[in-house]
Amino acid sequence: EYHLTTMLKACHDCEQMVELVTRVEQAGVRTAAPTFTLLLANAQFEGRTKDMAALQREMARRGIEPDSFTADVLSRTPEVLSRQRTAKLVRLLKAGERSRAWALFDGLLERGHADAIQYNVMMAACSTAAEKQFLEQRSTKNKLLRTRRKQRKK
C-alpha cells in the first residue's frame, strides 16, 4: 500500500492512477483508505464528480472506512479547489508542460469546473491569435464565457 501510494503520486491524471491500481490489484495487492483517498482527491481536483461517487460506492462495497484524510479531501470547498487548480495550471505552464496544462484545463472545461481565472491563465499562455480564438470558442461553447459575461452585467 505504501509503495502504491508513492507511485500514485507520480501519475499525471486519474486514468493513469486507475490503470496503476488495477494492475496492482490484479497482482494481489489489497488496497485501503490511502489509495482511495488519493484517487478521490485526484478525481475531485479534475472535476470528475461521477468518478468520485463511484469511488465512494466502491469503498463502501469493499468495507473500506474513510479516514480523516479522506474526510479532509471530501470537505474541500469550490474556492479551495479553484485556487489549487489555478496554481497547478501555472506550475505546469512555467515548467514548459503546456500539453498537460491544456489537458487539465480542457477536462475542467468539459466537466463544467473551469473558472474565469483559469481561463485567463490559459489565455495568457496562448502564443497565437488562432489559439486565443479557439480557446474563446471552446469556452463559449462550454458556457464558461457566457456565465462570466452574465456575472459582469450584475
Secondary structure, DSSP 8 states (H G I E B T S, - for coil): -HHHHHHHTT-SSHHHHHHHHHHHHHTT----HHHHHHHHHHHHHTT-HHHHHHHHHHHHHHT----HHHHHHHT--HHHHHHHHHHHHHHHHHTT-HHHHHHHHHHHHHTT---HHHHHHHHHH--SHHHHHHHHHHHHHTTHHHHHHHHHH-
